[in-house]
Amino acid sequence: MSSRSIKATSNIQILQSSVKWHRVAQTANSLWDAYSGLLSGQAIILAMNSSFVDPLLQFESQLKIIESSFKMLFAIPSRDKVKEIGKNEDDQEDLDNLYQNIFNIFEDTLLILVSKDLYKLQILKPCLGVLAAELSLLCSHTDPSITQQAFSGMSHLLCIAKCQNDITKNKNTKNDRPGSHCLLPAPSDIEFLPKILQRDKSKIAQIVGQTLLPPLLTDFVWSLLMRLSATDHKTASEAAIMLKLTLEYHAHKITMVSKIVDAIYKKLYGNASQIMKQTMLRVITLLTRTSPKKVIFQLMDYPVPADNTLILMWHAAGSEASVAPHVLKTILLILKGKPGEMEERIMERRRFSLDATNMMPVAASQALCTLLPVGSYKKAVAQFFPQLLMALMLQLFYSSNLRLMTEDRPFYARDALRVLLNCSGLQQVDTALKRKNCWNQFSQVLFHHHGVYLIAKTLSEYNFPQFPETLHYLYKLSVEGPRRSEDSVITIIFLTELLNNFFKDPFPEEFLVLFRNWVNDSDPAVCKLSLQKIGSMAPVINEIENSCSLLISILDALLSKDKTVVIRALMTLRRLLGKLDKVTYSSLCTRIALSYCPLMDHSNGGIRSMAIRHFGELLRDMSQYTWMLNDVVLGGLVPLILFLEDTEARVVKACKHTLEICASELKWSTSYLLKDEYYNFELVVLNICNNLLISHVNYITDLISDTLGFLGSSRPYLKRASVILIGYLAKLGGHLLLTDEIEVMIEAIDRVLRDEDPTIRELAGITQKLFKEIAHRLTSSNIKLSFRRLFNFIYIKKLKPLYNYNLPKDLTGSPMEIKETKNDNAL
């Protein structure tokens, strides 16, 4: 006969014998309901096992039955209460037998499920942890018979759990299939367990923790945690002991730490008993040992300011020196956040708070006010001083912005920074900053950058002993790069002031590299701070080993889209060049001059005037190297001429200044025409073109190309000036042009003829006529064309003004000197 048939026969006999219990049913309805319900559930499970129902459906249905049976089992009264129901000795015996048979049926049902079918063992997963918790409490029952049954039950449960572990480890083994082996060990293998466990709570906690998988052990801990609030003082006390013992050994295996911490907070916030309060705070301490990040993150996720309950939990989390470094590391991680920022929709971690904004950094700052003064944290605070210092200074800035919206919010970042200084032996620094009214002013956003400077300066004044590690951390932070641009600004201010006080210029090379990199940072404020510091090193620029790379980084900053950065870069560059040795200067002068040229056409008048003026200063500095700069000078000549017509006086003045230098270096007789009393744009253009034809005729076509680019400008004065300049260049150098080139020029001037400005249209008409004349001559035979070009190289034509653009009516007595040619019609 099969084992299942034997079980079925046994249950029928039990049912027949239960008739005599019917007379006590009225006094123990709950027992009778549980008994009949369990028996019915067992019958259904047996029927399923004998059927061809899909195993997955069997599993789901049988799981529901087991869950229902489990709930019925633990809903019945205790054994002592059952005995009290009986009116006489026979009734008590019958009720006791019924009570025992209820548990026997449930045990039989479980054995039916797991004795043969391997996959059915999974049914026990939801309840093993909870069942182990209940049995562990019963192991300390005053009734020896119950204790013995609890020990026996715990032994079976641990065997089942061990089988689950084996399944997990060997789930890929080919032989692991339903019915391949018996899951439970022989009775002789488990008989010794009750003796080992006998009233030894520590041993029970160790074995349970070793045997149960993490999710089940979490259920075990959770169940004990819930029993702390039991009205029965003894049960609560036993649960507290077992809970603490388990976590002492196996806290590292607990999952859902955040949920447990949150449950503890809610229970402590209520009217918790003293034993519950002490135990739960101890649980926080034990969980922090192995999961500091999860515990601290959850503790920082409650509304600020923290209430007394939360502060108690902070103390519990930070009560052990061994955990202090991990706690501070986690808090530092939280302090990287910006308070008030909106949470992203997809989060790595589920938060329990309903607040969509991230206020955890504010909570972390308040937590530091509580934790830093704790004696056990002294060593960890010293270890993390630089990180805490910088993190809190950043939080000062963020909190200052936040306080604009919520002025009544406590300023925990400031308070935590003061606590940090006092806990680190820097009480004098705190006092000095208080005397300077620094702490009171930090709530003002505009003061913050100056406040960072004051803190760095005051620390330096008192030669704070943490300087080496602080400098090392700042360097590391600068190399790695912070997450936000405002972090960089604060880092630069603080680092610069420390370096200023502890080093003489120039800084050590490794720090100069940082400033060189910051010159081209994406944040304009960072760029300007770095440029400002580099500019201050002008007196020692020649002592810097890699001064060329430093200057090149500044040239790159001239390409910035932020005009304030460009202006600062121009000023810094000019300041350094004024002190730079000529050998290094000459090696970079061409590159520097080429960097100025695009800025001569900048949309900002200040940048235009500075670039033009500095271009001239460079030519003057490099007067002995003029031969190196001829190409650059002539390459920048077009904007220098055109911006003589600029609407901003500072730009015009800069152009005249630089053109005078150019004329002097190129030996041109143009300077007198640039003086205010003689100045006329058209006459200046004519004079320069004549000089070009004499000394640099090969550049004329390039200058024409450069001028074409300004014909499409949106600024009217540039259009007018470029129409005039290109006309003279074409008139004097037409013999150098090719047919394709003049066609491009005609097409460009045709577009200008449609300009809305009548003056521009009039000037463009004259230029168009010149272009067509040149084009007509270009249609001559090659022999005539070659002869005409040769003739033009020999003879220079005397020209009269072509446009009469703002010319004085009487040119008599004009200082203009136009060289005469032998043939007025040479061109």
HELIX and SHEET records of a PDB file:
HELIX    1   1 SER A    3  SER A   17  1                                  15    
HELIX    2   2 SER A   18  THR A   27  5                                  10    
HELIX    3   3 ASN A   29  ASN A   49  1                                  21    
HELIX    4   4 PRO A   55  LEU A   73  1                                  19    
HELIX    5   5 ARG A   79  ILE A   85  1                                   7    
HELIX    6   6 GLU A   89  VAL A  114  1                                  26    
HELIX    7   7 LEU A  118  LEU A  124  5                                   7    
HELIX    8   8 LYS A  125  LEU A  138  1                                  14    
HELIX    9   9 PRO A  144  LYS A  169  1                                  26    
HELIX   10  10 PRO A  187  ILE A  190  1                                   4    
HELIX   11  11 PHE A  192  LEU A  197  1                                   6    
HELIX   12  12 LYS A  201  THR A  211  1                                  11    
HELIX   13  13 PRO A  214  ARG A  227  1                                  14    
HELIX   14  14 HIS A  233  HIS A  250  1                                  18    
HELIX   15  15 ALA A  251  LYS A  253  5                                   3    
HELIX   16  16 VAL A  257  TYR A  269  1                                  13    
HELIX   17  17 GLN A  274  THR A  290  1                                  17    
HELIX   18  18 PRO A  292  LEU A  299  1                                   8    
HELIX   19  19 ASN A  308  ALA A  317  1                                  10    
HELIX   20  20 ALA A  324  ILE A  334  1                                  11    
HELIX   21  21 MET A  360  LEU A  371  1                                  12    
HELIX   22  22 GLY A  375  TYR A  377  5                                   3    
HELIX   23  23 LYS A  378  GLN A  383  1                                   6    
HELIX   24  24 PHE A  385  MET A  405  1                                  21    
HELIX   25  25 TYR A  412  CYS A  423  1                                  12    
HELIX   26  26 GLN A  427  ARG A  435  1                                   9    
HELIX   27  27 CYS A  438  GLN A  441  1                                   4    
HELIX   28  28 VAL A  445  PHE A  447  5                                   3    
HELIX   29  29 HIS A  448  GLU A  461  1                                  14    
HELIX   30  30 PHE A  467  GLU A  480  1                                  14    
HELIX   31  31 SER A  485  PHE A  502  1                                  18    
HELIX   32  32 GLU A  509  TRP A  518  1                                  10    
HELIX   33  33 PRO A  524  SER A  536  1                                  13    
HELIX   34  34 ALA A  538  GLU A  543  5                                   6    
HELIX   35  35 SER A  547  ALA A  557  1                                  11    
HELIX   36  36 LYS A  563  LEU A  577  1                                  15    
HELIX   37  37 LYS A  582  LEU A  599  1                                  18    
HELIX   38  38 GLY A  605  ASP A  621  1                                  17    
HELIX   39  39 SER A  623  TYR A  625  5                                   3    
HELIX   40  40 THR A  626  GLY A  635  1                                  10    
HELIX   41  41 LEU A  637  LEU A  642  1                                   6    
HELIX   42  42 PHE A  643  GLU A  645  5                                   3    
HELIX   43  43 ALA A  649  LEU A  666  1                                  18    
HELIX   44  44 SER A  671  LEU A  674  5                                   4    
HELIX   45  45 PHE A  681  SER A  695  1                                  15    
HELIX   46  46 VAL A  697  TYR A  699  5                                   3    
HELIX   47  47 ILE A  700  LEU A  708  1                                   9    
HELIX   48  48 PRO A  716  GLY A  733  1                                  18    
HELIX   49  49 GLY A  734  LEU A  736  5                                   3    
HELIX   50  50 THR A  739  VAL A  752  1                                  14    
HELIX   51  51 PRO A  758  LEU A  778  1                                  21    
HELIX   52  52 ASN A  782  ILE A  794  1                                  13    
END                                                                             
